[in-house]
């Protein structure tokens, strides 16, 4: 099942009119390129076989990335998947980001940030107050993205990357504004 979401609230539709955001199931055809290319990328960076990485990506139960606790978002341009990412429940107040990806031929266009903002918007809509994630030691572009957009490193950045292992981050989301409370909620 594919559900098209509204365009990003932070970027005006005029800024990125060519992009569509879809909430999909893990086995949706739109998710296939995301998982396949992630497997190739992680294999290249970390030395495991593509098949082993692909299997590990699919080891997560699909229900973890589905409503009401999670989502798998795929961004398309002209019907082609170009980026995506997912989140799942980490605890009652925390969503965990997973599988943030931009297709190799579409990198350096701000799509990683676009996906991150889409995920953050959906996470806030689901009433989570905190985001947690880990990224690998051989993904400096991911580390830079998270640090540049308000995520706090939960590790000592003075320690060499390879000695840290997975790099954990967190970000607290702002509390909802009283104006967004349902009419009459405080009557």
Secondary structure as the mmCIF struct_conf table of DSSP 4:
data_model
#
loop_
_struct_conf.conf_type_id
_struct_conf.id
_struct_conf.beg_label_comp_id
_struct_conf.beg_label_asym_id
_struct_conf.beg_label_seq_id
_struct_conf.end_label_comp_id
_struct_conf.end_label_asym_id
_struct_conf.end_label_seq_id
STRN STRN1 UNK A 2 UNK A 5
HELX_LH_PP_P HELX_LH_PP_P1 UNK A 6 UNK A 8
BEND BEND1 UNK A 9 UNK A 11
TURN_TY1_P TURN_TY1_P1 UNK A 13 UNK A 15
BEND BEND2 UNK A 16 UNK A 16
TURN_TY1_P TURN_TY1_P2 UNK A 17 UNK A 18
STRN STRN2 UNK A 19 UNK A 24
TURN_TY1_P TURN_TY1_P3 UNK A 26 UNK A 27
BEND BEND3 UNK A 28 UNK A 28
HELX_RH_AL_P HELX_RH_AL_P1 UNK A 29 UNK A 46
HELX_RH_AL_P HELX_RH_AL_P2 UNK A 50 UNK A 58
TURN_TY1_P TURN_TY1_P4 UNK A 59 UNK A 59
BEND BEND4 UNK A 60 UNK A 60
HELX_RH_3T_P HELX_RH_3T_P1 UNK A 62 UNK A 65
BEND BEND5 UNK A 66 UNK A 66
TURN_TY1_P TURN_TY1_P5 UNK A 67 UNK A 69
STRN STRN3 UNK A 71 UNK A 77
TURN_TY1_P TURN_TY1_P6 UNK A 78 UNK A 79
STRN STRN4 UNK A 80 UNK A 91
TURN_TY1_P TURN_TY1_P7 UNK A 92 UNK A 93
STRN STRN5 UNK A 94 UNK A 102
HELX_RH_3T_P HELX_RH_3T_P2 UNK A 104 UNK A 106
BEND BEND6 UNK A 108 UNK A 110
HELX_RH_AL_P HELX_RH_AL_P3 UNK A 111 UNK A 125
TURN_TY1_P TURN_TY1_P8 UNK A 126 UNK A 127
STRN STRN6 UNK A 130 UNK A 135
TURN_TY1_P TURN_TY1_P9 UNK A 137 UNK A 138
HELX_RH_AL_P HELX_RH_AL_P4 UNK A 140 UNK A 148
TURN_TY1_P TURN_TY1_P10 UNK A 149 UNK A 150
HELX_LH_PP_P HELX_LH_PP_P2 UNK A 151 UNK A 151
STRN STRN7 UNK A 152 UNK A 153
BEND BEND7 UNK A 154 UNK A 155
TURN_TY1_P TURN_TY1_P11 UNK A 157 UNK A 158
BEND BEND8 UNK A 159 UNK A 159
HELX_RH_AL_P HELX_RH_AL_P5 UNK A 161 UNK A 164
BEND BEND9 UNK A 166 UNK A 166
STRN STRN8 UNK A 167 UNK A 172
HELX_LH_PP_P HELX_LH_PP_P3 UNK A 173 UNK A 177
HELX_RH_3T_P HELX_RH_3T_P3 UNK A 178 UNK A 180
BEND BEND10 UNK A 181 UNK A 181
HELX_LH_PP_P HELX_LH_PP_P4 UNK A 182 UNK A 182
TURN_TY1_P TURN_TY1_P12 UNK A 183 UNK A 186
#
